[in-house]
Amino acid sequence: MPFLELSLIIRIEQQPHVEEALDDLGAQAITLQDANAETPDEQAIFEPGVGELPLWPTITLNALFDADTDRRGLTETLAELLPWLEPDQLTFRDVADENWERAWMDQFKPMAFGQRLWIYPWNIEPPTDEDTVVVRLDPGLAFGSGTHPTTALCLEWLDGIELAGKTLIDYGCGSGILAIAALKLGAASAIGVDNDPQALTASADNAERNGVAERLALFLPDEVDAEPAEVFIANILAGPLGELAPTFAAAAKPNAPFAISGILIGQQDELLQRYAEWFDELRVDSREDWVRISGRRRA
């Protein structure tokens, strides 16, 4: 299936805000390259690892959209979201999925989160260690490999709470990484929710490969019909997190631990006020320019 690739050259400090805007517009994948590399061979594809930032001061950011996305509409909307962006900074081209879909494999290395949890790509065999919990991941077309700070914050939170025998809801499941990690860490069952059918396909495939498919149910948002869960987690964006707060409160049992992420630094205060209506013990943790809010559903 072909895709439309949008490329733009930006300064590294602009990256978080540009990525948020592109996510809002439906970008299916985002990669970074060194804008100042002298040859194409030197333009290594890069997705920041945990605690890492590109060393390049200027980056080329590439975002993939559906092939039939309106280029003019995309340009005009980006100009509204990012007023400093000049139209001549944007370039478009049609690409085939084989040009990019597996590129992350060359950069994606095993990563640890918390005390026990590791994420491994499928091209690297993990060691046999009874004290280590391993999730084997193939994100495919869905967001979520553990390299983004918001995913890392959520994985570390899951590793640090008691999950044995509990039910969990993962809203905005993407590749299924959070729900699968929870199941591997001892959760009895999990529900993954995403508005992108491709994300549900990727989640189902990853769950099957990790041997937890029978314990993971997957739904589009308007299809969910489930009892409140004993653990709730959502890694989406600040806007939807604010809008869906009542829905999330209804989806969490009394005293259930919860965590939300996908929040840029500076957006947390409004969400803290919003969630205080239903949740206690609220705290904020950050990584790079991103924030996780966690707490407990009020009894």
Kinemage of the C-alpha trace (Angstrom):
@kinemage 1
@onewidth
@group {chain A} dominant
@subgroup {mainchain}
@vectorlist {calphas} color= white
{ca met a 1} P 0.000 0.000 0.000
{ca pro a 2} L 1.533 3.374 -0.992
{ca phe a 3} L 1.800 6.316 1.370
{ca leu a 4} L 2.251 10.064 1.208
{ca glu a 5} L 5.455 11.267 2.869
{ca leu a 6} L 5.728 14.834 4.161
{ca ser a 7} L 9.246 16.094 4.893
{ca leu a 8} L 10.302 19.310 6.584
{ca ile a 9} L 13.545 20.684 7.977
{ca ile a 10} L 13.344 22.057 11.520
{ca arg a 11} L 15.538 22.872 14.502
{ca ile a 12} L 15.784 20.155 17.126
{ca glu a 13} L 14.016 22.274 19.787
{ca gln a 14} L 10.969 22.482 17.508
{ca gln a 15} L 10.662 18.691 17.250
{ca pro a 16} L 8.142 17.988 20.085
{ca his a 17} L 5.645 20.600 18.907
{ca val a 18} L 5.926 19.554 15.265
{ca glu a 19} L 5.449 15.887 16.167
{ca glu a 20} L 2.352 16.713 18.234
{ca ala a 21} L 0.857 18.662 15.321
{ca leu a 22} L 1.565 15.835 12.886
{ca asp a 23} L 0.061 13.280 15.280
{ca asp a 24} L -3.082 15.428 15.498
{ca leu a 25} L -3.286 15.390 11.697
{ca gly a 26} L -3.092 11.596 11.522
{ca ala a 27} L 0.563 10.831 10.809
{ca gln a 28} L 1.064 7.068 10.872
{ca ala a 29} L 4.825 7.133 11.397
{ca ile a 30} L 7.506 9.750 12.050
{ca thr a 31} L 11.256 9.394 11.562
{ca leu a 32} L 14.161 11.809 11.873
{ca gln a 33} L 17.279 12.344 9.769
{ca asp a 34} L 20.332 14.568 9.969
{ca ala a 35} L 19.508 17.546 7.740
{ca asn a 36} L 23.174 18.467 7.374
{ca ala a 37} L 24.511 15.097 6.249
{ca glu a 38} L 26.653 15.542 3.151
{ca thr a 39} L 25.486 12.362 1.426
{ca pro a 40} L 22.284 10.279 1.547
{ca asp a 41} L 24.233 7.381 3.049
{ca glu a 42} L 25.019 9.523 6.090
{ca gln a 43} L 21.359 10.376 6.730
{ca ala a 44} L 20.695 7.632 9.245
{ca ile a 45} L 17.047 7.072 10.136
{ca phe a 46} L 16.605 7.732 13.825
{ca glu a 47} L 13.863 7.457 16.424
{ca pro a 48} L 15.081 8.787 19.800
{ca gly a 49} L 15.733 6.087 22.343
{ca val a 50} L 14.902 6.357 26.020
{ca gly a 51} L 16.693 9.376 27.435
{ca glu a 52} L 18.239 10.175 24.056
{ca leu a 53} L 17.989 13.133 21.713
{ca pro a 54} L 19.486 13.472 18.247
{ca leu a 55} L 22.877 15.173 18.271
{ca trp a 56} L 21.969 17.013 15.096
{ca pro a 57} L 20.985 20.689 15.577
{ca thr a 58} L 18.888 20.618 12.401
{ca ile a 59} L 16.772 17.620 11.455
{ca thr a 60} L 14.707 16.446 8.542
{ca leu a 61} L 11.437 15.123 9.917
{ca asn a 62} L 9.536 12.653 7.721
{ca ala a 63} L 5.876 11.868 8.411
{ca leu a 64} L 3.770 9.249 6.643
{ca phe a 65} L 0.091 9.738 5.818
{ca asp a 66} L -2.501 7.809 3.849
{ca ala a 67} L -1.819 8.096 0.129
{ca asp a 68} L -5.078 9.974 -0.508
{ca thr a 69} L -4.410 12.680 2.107
{ca asp a 70} L -5.108 16.197 0.755
{ca arg a 71} L -1.698 17.878 0.429
{ca arg a 72} L -3.070 21.409 0.260
{ca gly a 73} L -5.311 20.831 3.277
{ca leu a 74} L -2.400 19.368 5.207
{ca thr a 75} L -0.221 22.365 4.373
{ca glu a 76} L -2.892 24.872 5.352
{ca thr a 77} L -3.687 23.142 8.644
{ca leu a 78} L -0.010 22.913 9.567
{ca ala a 79} L 0.309 26.646 8.878
{ca glu a 80} L -2.474 27.230 11.428
{ca leu a 81} L -0.969 24.918 14.049
{ca leu a 82} L 2.622 26.076 13.475
{ca pro a 83} L 2.469 29.744 12.361
{ca trp a 84} L 6.256 29.997 12.108
{ca leu a 85} L 6.373 27.219 9.511
{ca glu a 86} L 7.030 28.415 5.965
{ca pro a 87} L 5.307 26.566 3.080
{ca asp a 88} L 8.614 26.130 1.271
{ca gln a 89} L 9.850 24.036 4.223
{ca leu a 90} L 7.419 21.263 3.233
{ca thr a 91} L 7.990 18.684 0.521
{ca phe a 92} L 5.803 15.741 -0.464
{ca arg a 93} L 6.469 12.476 -2.239
{ca asp a 94} L 4.712 9.155 -2.779
{ca val a 95} L 6.440 6.153 -1.210
{ca ala a 96} L 5.849 2.413 -1.098
{ca asp a 97} L 5.604 0.784 2.303
{ca glu a 98} L 8.654 -1.394 1.696
{ca asn a 99} L 10.796 1.761 1.687
{ca trp a 100} L 10.177 2.508 5.352
{ca glu a 101} L 8.169 -0.100 7.238
{ca arg a 102} L 11.177 -2.119 8.391
{ca ala a 103} L 13.661 0.768 8.644
{ca trp a 104} L 13.160 1.022 12.398
{ca met a 105} L 14.495 -2.535 12.791
{ca asp a 106} L 18.005 -1.326 11.993
{ca gln a 107} L 17.873 1.221 14.831
{ca phe a 108} L 15.660 -0.512 17.408
{ca lys a 109} L 17.764 -2.212 20.121
{ca pro a 110} L 16.708 -4.041 23.324
{ca met a 111} L 15.577 -1.588 25.995
{ca ala a 112} L 14.967 -1.958 29.735
{ca phe a 113} L 12.118 -0.314 31.634
{ca gly a 114} L 12.075 -0.428 35.415
{ca gln a 115} L 13.429 -3.448 37.256
{ca arg a 116} L 12.226 -6.387 35.151
{ca leu a 117} L 10.736 -5.329 31.842
{ca trp a 118} L 12.598 -5.480 28.517
{ca ile a 119} L 11.373 -4.733 24.994
{ca tyr a 120} L 13.106 -6.739 22.244
{ca pro a 121} L 12.715 -6.461 18.464
{ca trp a 122} L 12.018 -9.669 16.609
{ca asn a 123} L 15.432 -9.727 14.951
{ca ile a 124} L 17.298 -10.085 18.284
{ca glu a 125} L 16.992 -13.148 20.510
{ca pro a 126} L 16.628 -12.304 24.244
{ca pro a 127} L 18.581 -14.137 26.935
{ca thr a 128} L 16.882 -16.760 29.089
{ca asp a 129} L 16.432 -15.211 32.520
{ca glu a 130} L 13.612 -16.062 34.931
{ca asp a 131} L 13.838 -12.618 36.547
{ca thr a 132} L 13.380 -10.791 33.241
{ca val a 133} L 10.058 -10.095 31.532
{ca val a 134} L 10.478 -9.773 27.758
{ca val a 135} L 8.036 -8.343 25.232
{ca arg a 136} L 8.902 -9.184 21.607
{ca leu a 137} L 7.678 -6.358 19.424
{ca asp a 138} L 6.900 -5.640 15.800
{ca pro a 139} L 5.107 -2.267 15.689
{ca gly a 140} L 4.251 -2.558 11.992
{ca leu a 141} L 2.013 0.373 11.051
{ca ala a 142} L 1.093 1.291 14.638
{ca phe a 143} L 2.724 3.702 17.048
{ca gly a 144} L 4.525 2.252 20.049
{ca ser a 145} L 7.981 0.707 20.199
{ca gly a 146} L 9.140 1.977 23.590
{ca thr a 147} L 11.548 4.489 22.103
{ca his a 148} L 9.222 7.457 22.513
{ca pro a 149} L 9.397 9.110 25.981
{ca thr a 150} L 5.653 8.750 26.596
{ca thr a 151} L 5.749 5.003 25.934
{ca ala a 152} L 8.828 4.667 28.126
{ca leu a 153} L 7.109 6.522 30.982
{ca cys a 154} L 4.110 4.196 30.746
{ca leu a 155} L 6.222 1.026 30.608
{ca glu a 156} L 8.204 2.073 33.668
{ca trp a 157} L 4.961 2.774 35.524
{ca leu a 158} L 3.587 -0.662 34.667
{ca asp a 159} L 6.802 -2.313 35.853
{ca gly a 160} L 6.485 -0.491 39.174
{ca ile a 161} L 2.917 -1.433 40.155
{ca glu a 162} L 1.291 -4.677 41.276
{ca leu a 163} L -0.421 -6.301 38.286
{ca ala a 164} L -0.717 -9.957 39.307
{ca gly a 165} L -4.216 -11.263 38.603
{ca lys a 166} L -5.655 -7.856 37.700
{ca thr a 167} L -7.665 -6.589 34.742
{ca leu a 168} L -6.374 -3.658 32.691
{ca ile a 169} L -7.647 -1.253 30.030
{ca asp a 170} L -5.124 0.279 27.613
{ca tyr a 171} L -6.755 3.188 25.769
{ca gly a 172} L -4.925 4.151 22.594
{ca cys a 173} L -3.183 0.788 22.448
{ca gly a 174} L -1.234 1.404 19.210
{ca ser a 175} L 1.064 -1.593 18.763
{ca gly a 176} L -0.343 -3.186 21.934
{ca ile a 177} L 2.934 -2.689 23.767
{ca leu a 178} L 1.436 -1.503 27.074
{ca ala a 179} L -1.327 -4.100 27.303
{ca ile a 180} L 1.048 -6.899 26.313
{ca ala a 181} L 3.657 -5.724 28.813
{ca ala a 182} L 1.003 -5.705 31.548
{ca leu a 183} L -0.033 -9.257 30.667
{ca lys a 184} L 3.586 -10.442 30.654
{ca leu a 185} L 4.037 -8.731 34.052
{ca gly a 186} L 1.179 -10.775 35.514
{ca ala a 187} L -2.140 -9.122 34.649
{ca ala a 188} L -4.953 -11.632 34.221
{ca ser a 189} L -6.540 -9.966 31.215
{ca ala a 190} L -6.440 -6.732 29.254
{ca ile a 191} L -8.569 -4.696 26.893
{ca gly a 192} L -6.937 -2.599 24.179
{ca val a 193} L -8.836 0.291 22.604
{ca asp a 194} L -7.790 2.298 19.539
{ca asn a 195} L -9.577 4.319 16.855
{ca asp a 196} L -7.219 2.987 14.167
{ca pro a 197} L -8.097 -0.488 12.831
{ca gln a 198} L -4.446 -0.957 11.810
{ca ala a 199} L -3.464 -0.509 15.456
{ca leu a 200} L -5.850 -3.282 16.475
{ca thr a 201} L -4.345 -5.521 13.779
{ca ala a 202} L -0.809 -4.780 14.988
{ca ser a 203} L -1.841 -5.339 18.624
{ca ala a 204} L -3.443 -8.687 17.799
{ca asp a 205} L -0.360 -9.820 15.876
{ca asn a 206} L 2.022 -8.775 18.662
{ca ala a 207} L -0.164 -10.430 21.304
{ca glu a 208} L -0.144 -13.672 19.320
{ca arg a 209} L 3.642 -13.609 19.017
{ca asn a 210} L 3.994 -12.999 22.756
{ca gly a 211} L 1.629 -15.825 23.684
{ca val a 212} L -0.996 -13.607 25.338
{ca ala a 213} L -3.604 -13.299 22.565
{ca glu a 214} L -6.234 -15.246 24.501
{ca arg a 215} L -6.046 -12.704 27.338
{ca leu a 216} L -6.215 -9.534 25.203
{ca ala a 217} L -9.511 -8.245 23.786
{ca leu a 218} L -9.336 -5.425 21.231
{ca phe a 219} L -11.997 -2.851 20.366
{ca leu a 220} L -12.679 0.353 18.512
{ca pro a 221} L -13.845 3.087 20.945
{ca asp a 222} L -17.541 2.817 20.067
{ca glu a 223} L -17.482 -0.979 20.426
{ca val a 224} L -16.178 -1.234 23.998
{ca asp a 225} L -18.588 -2.880 26.416
{ca ala a 226} L -16.566 -3.911 29.435
{ca glu a 227} L -16.647 -3.789 33.203
{ca pro a 228} L -14.437 -1.187 34.908
{ca ala a 229} L -10.851 -2.399 35.139
{ca glu a 230} L -8.529 -2.735 38.113
{ca val a 231} L -5.778 -0.812 36.259
{ca phe a 232} L -6.217 1.901 33.627
{ca ile a 233} L -3.643 3.418 31.278
{ca ala a 234} L -3.917 5.760 28.285
{ca asn a 235} L -1.105 7.061 26.081
{ca ile a 236} L -2.694 9.410 23.559
{ca leu a 237} L -2.634 13.248 23.401
{ca ala a 238} L -3.500 16.007 25.865
{ca gly a 239} L -6.637 17.160 24.031
{ca pro a 240} L -8.362 13.753 23.932
{ca leu a 241} L -7.144 13.016 27.468
{ca gly a 242} L -9.068 16.061 28.695
{ca glu a 243} L -12.189 15.251 26.697
{ca leu a 244} L -12.251 11.584 27.718
{ca ala a 245} L -11.618 12.064 31.451
{ca pro a 246} L -15.213 11.110 32.432
{ca thr a 247} L -15.025 8.037 30.188
{ca phe a 248} L -11.734 7.006 31.754
{ca ala a 249} L -13.098 7.541 35.266
{ca ala a 250} L -16.029 5.240 34.472
{ca ala a 251} L -13.615 2.634 33.067
{ca ala a 252} L -11.575 2.385 36.308
{ca lys a 253} L -12.702 0.554 39.432
{ca pro a 254} L -12.565 2.362 42.789
{ca asn a 255} L -8.950 2.503 44.030
{ca ala a 256} L -7.630 1.420 40.605
{ca pro a 257} L -4.181 2.845 39.782
{ca phe a 258} L -4.159 4.837 36.570
{ca ala a 259} L -1.654 6.599 34.330
{ca ile a 260} L -2.042 8.910 31.347
{ca ser a 261} L 0.634 10.196 28.988
{ca gly a 262} L 1.105 11.850 25.622
{ca ile a 263} L 1.303 15.179 27.446
{ca leu a 264} L 3.812 17.905 26.635
{ca ile a 265} L 5.367 19.824 29.515
{ca gly a 266} L 3.120 22.813 30.104
{ca gln a 267} L -0.091 20.886 29.420
{ca gln a 268} L -0.198 19.032 32.734
{ca asp a 269} L -1.783 21.678 34.981
{ca glu a 270} L -5.091 21.750 33.134
{ca leu a 271} L -5.229 17.949 33.102
{ca leu a 272} L -4.387 17.726 36.802
{ca gln a 273} L -7.318 20.012 37.559
{ca arg a 274} L -9.569 18.020 35.248
{ca tyr a 275} L -8.678 14.603 36.667
{ca ala a 276} L -8.819 15.734 40.304
{ca glu a 277} L -12.601 15.417 40.048
{ca trp a 278} L -12.309 11.618 39.930
{ca phe a 279} L -8.740 10.662 40.890
{ca asp a 280} L -6.573 11.043 43.992
{ca glu a 281} L -2.834 10.829 44.728
{ca leu a 282} L -2.046 12.655 41.481
{ca arg a 283} L 1.629 13.013 40.622
{ca val a 284} L 3.617 14.165 37.614
{ca asp a 285} L 6.725 12.499 36.164
{ca ser a 286} L 8.558 13.736 33.097
{ca arg a 287} L 11.073 12.623 30.492
{ca glu a 288} L 12.540 15.090 28.033
{ca asp a 289} L 9.602 17.292 26.957
{ca trp a 290} L 6.878 14.810 27.916
{ca val a 291} L 4.817 14.132 31.034
{ca arg a 292} L 3.048 11.212 32.696
{ca ile a 293} L 0.269 11.810 35.231
{ca ser a 294} L -0.555 8.937 37.553
{ca gly a 295} L -2.798 8.427 40.540
{ca arg a 296} L -5.657 6.322 41.863
{ca arg a 297} L -9.410 6.246 41.129
{ca arg a 298} L -11.279 7.761 44.039
{ca ala a 299} L -13.086 5.161 46.139
